[in-house]
Amino acid sequence: MSVSEEKLLVLALAQLENQKRTIDAEIAELREKLRSAGVSRRGRPPQGKVFIENASAPQPGAAPRSRRRMSEAQRAAISEKLNQRWAERKQLAAGGQNSADPDKMKPRLIKKASAAQIS
């Protein structure tokens, strides 16, 4: 490699490093603008800082939310169904039926559709 080529490469490297410094400074400036604008970062907040953005706190002047309550008829219907299910399980466990359906032995979840049928 000749001396002129080496100087050319050194100058090109210096120019690229200078461009890198300016780009890094611009990136840092944009990040600072984002922080000051209130745009939060994703993920777990830094230790010691608590961020509550989407908290369901009551709005000032808004009426408090009432609790959803079950009627006595709904409670009785659910209780009756649970008693029936437990009776089936006890009967199956005691050997009342040999052809036990494995799906009947699984715990059941109350779903919105079944809850709508109760009311």
C-alpha positions as semicolon CSV with decimal commas, in nm:
position;residue;x (nm);y (nm);z (nm)
1;M;0,000;0,000;0,000
2;S;0,139;0,339;-0,093
3;V;0,160;0,638;0,138
4;S;-0,114;0,829;-0,048
5;E;-0,358;0,536;-0,018
6;E;-0,284;0,511;0,353
7;K;-0,350;0,883;0,403
8;L;-0,671;0,854;0,206
9;L;-0,792;0,566;0,425
10;V;-0,699;0,754;0,745
11;L;-0,891;1,062;0,627
12;A;-1,193;0,851;0,529
13;L;-1,186;0,680;0,867
14;A;-1,168;1,014;1,048
15;Q;-1,462;1,148;0,847
16;L;-1,674;0,837;0,919
17;E;-1,594;0,859;1,292
18;N;-1,699;1,224;1,288
19;Q;-2,029;1,132;1,120
20;K;-2,080;0,858;1,379
21;R;-2,034;1,109;1,663
22;T;-2,290;1,346;1,513
23;I;-2,541;1,063;1,458
24;D;-2,493;0,942;1,817
25;A;-2,551;1,297;1,944
26;E;-2,873;1,324;1,742
27;I;-2,994;0,987;1,874
28;A;-2,927;1,097;2,231
29;E;-3,115;1,423;2,168
30;L;-3,418;1,238;2,029
31;R;-3,421;0,998;2,324
32;E;-3,416;1,291;2,565
33;K;-3,707;1,451;2,380
34;L;-3,904;1,127;2,407
35;R;-3,837;1,104;2,781
36;S;-3,941;1,463;2,841
37;A;-4,255;1,420;2,626
38;G;-4,383;1,149;2,860
39;V;-4,354;0,857;2,619
40;S;-4,274;0,563;2,841
41;R;-4,048;0,281;2,750
42;R;-4,169;-0,076;2,717
43;G;-4,097;-0,338;2,977
44;R;-4,037;-0,332;3,347
45;P;-3,987;0,016;3,494
46;P;-3,647;0,103;3,636
47;Q;-3,601;0,016;4,001
48;G;-3,726;0,283;4,239
49;K;-3,968;0,443;3,992
50;V;-4,335;0,359;3,986
51;F;-4,533;0,422;3,669
52;I;-4,911;0,408;3,678
53;E;-5,036;0,481;3,330
54;N;-5,337;0,261;3,269
55;A;-5,450;0,226;3,628
56;S;-5,822;0,208;3,672
57;A;-5,832;0,472;3,943
58;P;-6,164;0,652;3,980
59;Q;-6,185;0,980;3,796
60;P;-6,247;1,290;4,008
61;G;-6,617;1,372;4,013
62;A;-6,716;1,031;3,873
63;A;-6,967;0,814;4,055
64;P;-6,814;0,506;4,221
65;R;-6,870;0,179;4,039
66;S;-7,120;-0,050;4,201
67;R;-7,031;-0,413;4,260
68;R;-7,197;-0,674;4,045
69;R;-7,396;-0,898;4,272
70;M;-7,562;-1,232;4,217
71;S;-7,926;-1,276;4,293
72;E;-8,044;-1,547;4,532
73;A;-8,189;-1,743;4,239
74;Q;-7,855;-1,738;4,057
75;R;-7,670;-1,850;4,370
76;A;-7,919;-2,133;4,425
77;A;-7,889;-2,248;4,061
78;I;-7,508;-2,256;4,079
79;S;-7,516;-2,436;4,413
80;E;-7,756;-2,697;4,279
81;K;-7,542;-2,762;3,971
82;L;-7,227;-2,795;4,183
83;N;-7,400;-3,038;4,418
84;Q;-7,509;-3,246;4,118
85;R;-7,154;-3,252;3,980
86;W;-7,006;-3,355;4,312
87;A;-7,270;-3,625;4,353
88;E;-7,178;-3,762;4,006
89;R;-6,809;-3,766;4,099
90;K;-6,874;-3,940;4,428
91;Q;-7,087;-4,198;4,253
92;L;-6,818;-4,258;3,990
93;A;-6,548;-4,278;4,255
94;A;-6,752;-4,532;4,453
95;G;-6,775;-4,753;4,145
96;G;-7,139;-4,682;4,067
97;Q;-7,072;-4,683;3,693
98;N;-6,793;-4,869;3,518
99;S;-6,814;-4,668;3,199
100;A;-6,680;-4,345;3,348
101;D;-6,659;-4,063;3,099
102;P;-6,319;-3,892;3,157
103;D;-6,469;-3,557;3,056
104;K;-6,710;-3,574;3,348
105;M;-6,419;-3,613;3,588
106;K;-6,254;-3,289;3,475
107;P;-6,332;-2,973;3,670
108;R;-6,561;-2,737;3,483
109;L;-6,519;-2,366;3,449
110;I;-6,812;-2,131;3,468
111;K;-6,821;-1,950;3,138
112;K;-7,009;-1,639;3,036
113;A;-7,247;-1,842;2,823
114;S;-7,348;-2,070;3,109
115;A;-7,370;-1,774;3,345
116;A;-7,606;-1,606;3,098
117;Q;-7,829;-1,916;3,096
118;I;-7,860;-1,902;3,476
119;S;-7,995;-1,549;3,483
